[in-house]
């Protein structure tokens, strides 16, 4: 993701319990990031998700009609999903008894 600006004009300070800092530091280390980079990325990603969840999607009446038409069509089986669902679960192997 490309940020519009790399300037750091707005400092942010948070007070967190030691347990929260420990888990954040561990995750940041696993990603090879600093705590600040990790927290900034996590906060921005979450903010973007919230905005997307609350953004109105606009489309033409024709586009909406085509969208609803697709939703109203009967579902067609996906061969890969059918094969997957026909496989026995690992706990249902032939060598086990009930």
HELIX and SHEET records of a PDB file:
HELIX    1   1 UNK A   18  UNK A   31  1                                  14    
HELIX    2   2 UNK A   35  UNK A   53  1                                  19    
HELIX    3   3 UNK A   61  UNK A   72  1                                  12    
HELIX    4   4 UNK A   79  UNK A   86  1                                   8    
HELIX    5   5 UNK A   90  UNK A   92  5                                   3    
END                                                                             
